[in-house]
Amino acid sequence: MTRPRMQLVLSENWTMAPARDLPLLVRWAREAEDAGFDSVMISEHLVLGPDAGARGRMANPREYALPGNQDPLTPWPYGLSLLAAIASVTSTLRLAAAAVLAPLRHPLLLARELGTLDLLCEGRLIVLPTVSWSRDEYAALGVPFERRGRLLDEHLEIWELLWRESPATYHGEHYRFDEVYFEPKAYRPGGPVLWFGGAGMSEHLLRRLARWGSGFNPLGYPPAADMKALADGLAAAGRDFGELELAGGTRAVFPDARSCAPLGPALEHIPARMAEGYTTFCIKPSQFIDDPDGVGAFCREVIRRVDALTS
């Protein structure tokens, strides 16, 4: 069995990383690369409002932030800037900009940011554009929440156009421009690698995956019916399901509301998931350790255990 690709989650580690110590996260990325990790991942919010905690707080502060379960004071530094810093100290590590809230920016501005970052890291960038869930965040930025899906689709159409040609002209429902010269383009001829994810296999997600997706990073593990729908949708678009990178997670089981989870049980499901086609697995260090100086050793231990499970 081939070793899976391991992805270190750099977001939401505030139980062991001071919110203002962003160079610490850059150091962790370098340590992850040295240990044999394939990639790091950073998610984003631009701002939070009261609806961030509308469903109450997470039981253990090490858990993942989900819609409505976090303190509105949760830190969310700008992920694209962080990934640019990480690009400068790494050479093989892929950089995953997860949950990029495309509708909250203008597509020309975001394309410029993404294209520049892709050039800086020489094609190692992965972008997961999404619409997110917070009405408060959209309201704060003056963007209509109900239009977020169509706004994302126009972003994707515009990016595809910009990576391909100059000048570019686009007349959509929300964005319009004529004879735009967009140089330099991204490192890869088709632009950064695009992943998509979500909590269910909606018609919109399936359409975006079939047209633009190189990877699928769902929330949790989708049921067999969703995966069949994805395979059928790709086939209808003339694509092979096997060409899609499938990213799964590790499942931390916390003994109580304060303690870290044991590492071993969180990794045990990896061989079974690989048999289902998953190739990439993400893991968040603060779920398992409290020592900010122990991330390098943690990454090496993860690789050692995964090698033992999959050899």
FENSULZI-V848270 format. One record per run of one state. SS is the DSSP state (~ for helix, > for strand, _ for the rest). FROM is the first residue (numbers start at 1). LEN is the number of residues. Records with the same first field share a line. If there is no record, write none. Layout:
BEGIN
SS = FROM-LEN + FROM-LEN
END
This chain:
BEGIN
_ = 1-4 + 10-12 + 36-3 + 43-7 + 54-25 + 88-6 + 105-2 + 121-4 + 131-4 + 141-4 + 165-3 + 172-4 + 181-12 + 197-6 + 213-2 + 217-7 + 237-4 + 244-1 + 250-4 + 255-6 + 262-1 + 268-2 + 276-4 + 288-4 + 311-1
> = 5-5 + 39-4 + 94-8 + 125-6 + 168-4 + 176-5 + 193-4 + 215-2 + 245-5 + 254-1 + 261-1 + 280-5
~ = 22-14 + 50-4 + 79-9 + 102-3 + 107-14 + 135-6 + 145-20 + 203-10 + 224-13 + 241-3 + 263-5 + 270-6 + 285-3 + 292-19
END
